C-alpha cells in the first residue's frame, strides 16, 4: 500500500469518524455565532470529504473501476437522500423537536466512519489471498 493511499484513507476515516458526526452537535449551539462556527467547521470537513472521494475510490478499487464505484456510491447516497427526510420527520413527530434527527444523522455518519477502520485489514487480507492463489497456480503449472 502506498503512502498516498494510507494518508487519504486515514483522512477520510478521521473525517467520517470524528468531524462529520459533529452534525449531532448542532443543537448545542443556539446562538448565531455558535451556528456560524459550527457551519464553517462542517463545511470545511464535508468539502474535504468531497475532494477525497475519488482519490479513495481509486486507491481502494483501481482506476479501471472508478466509474462503476462512483456510480454505486451516488446510487446509495440517493437512496439515503430519499429515505432520510421521512425518517427525520418521523423522529420529529415522535419527539417534538429536530434534535433527535440531528443525533440520528450524526450517528449514521459515525457508523459509516467506523466501518472505514476495517478497510486496511480487509485489503491486507484480500492481498494475502491473492498472493496465495498465485502461488497455488504456479505450483499447479509446474
PEJO-V81132 format. One record per residue. RES is the residue in three letters. D_FIRST is the distance of its C-alpha to the first C-alpha in whole Angstrom. Layout:
# PEJO-V81132
{{RES D_FIRST} {RES D_FIRST}}
This chain:
# PEJO-V81132
{{UNK 0} {UNK 4} {UNK 7} {UNK 8} {UNK 7} {UNK 7} {UNK 10} {UNK 12} {UNK 11} {UNK 13} {UNK 15} {UNK 16} {UNK 16} {UNK 19} {UNK 21} {UNK 21} {UNK 22} {UNK 24} {UNK 25} {UNK 26} {UNK 28} {UNK 30} {UNK 32} {UNK 34} {UNK 35} {UNK 37} {UNK 40} {UNK 40} {UNK 41} {UNK 44} {UNK 45} {UNK 45} {UNK 43} {UNK 41} {UNK 40} {UNK 39} {UNK 37} {UNK 35} {UNK 35} {UNK 33} {UNK 31} {UNK 30} {UNK 30} {UNK 27} {UNK 25} {UNK 26} {UNK 25} {UNK 22} {UNK 21} {UNK 22} {UNK 20} {UNK 17} {UNK 18} {UNK 17} {UNK 14} {UNK 12} {UNK 14} {UNK 13} {UNK 9} {UNK 10} {UNK 12} {UNK 12} {UNK 15} {UNK 18} {UNK 18} {UNK 18} {UNK 22} {UNK 22} {UNK 20} {UNK 21} {UNK 25} {UNK 24} {UNK 23} {UNK 26} {UNK 28} {UNK 27} {UNK 28} {UNK 31} {UNK 32} {UNK 31} {UNK 33} {UNK 36} {UNK 36} {UNK 35} {UNK 39} {UNK 41} {UNK 39} {UNK 40} {UNK 43} {UNK 44} {UNK 43} {UNK 45} {UNK 48} {UNK 47} {UNK 47} {UNK 49} {UNK 46} {UNK 43} {UNK 41} {UNK 40} {UNK 38} {UNK 36} {UNK 35} {UNK 34} {UNK 32} {UNK 30} {UNK 30} {UNK 28} {UNK 26} {UNK 25} {UNK 25} {UNK 22} {UNK 20} {UNK 21} {UNK 19} {UNK 16} {UNK 15} {UNK 15} {UNK 12} {UNK 9} {UNK 12} {UNK 12} {UNK 9} {UNK 9} {UNK 12} {UNK 12} {UNK 10} {UNK 12} {UNK 15} {UNK 14} {UNK 14} {UNK 18} {UNK 19} {UNK 19} {UNK 20} {UNK 23} {UNK 24} {UNK 24} {UNK 26} {UNK 28} {UNK 29} {UNK 30}}
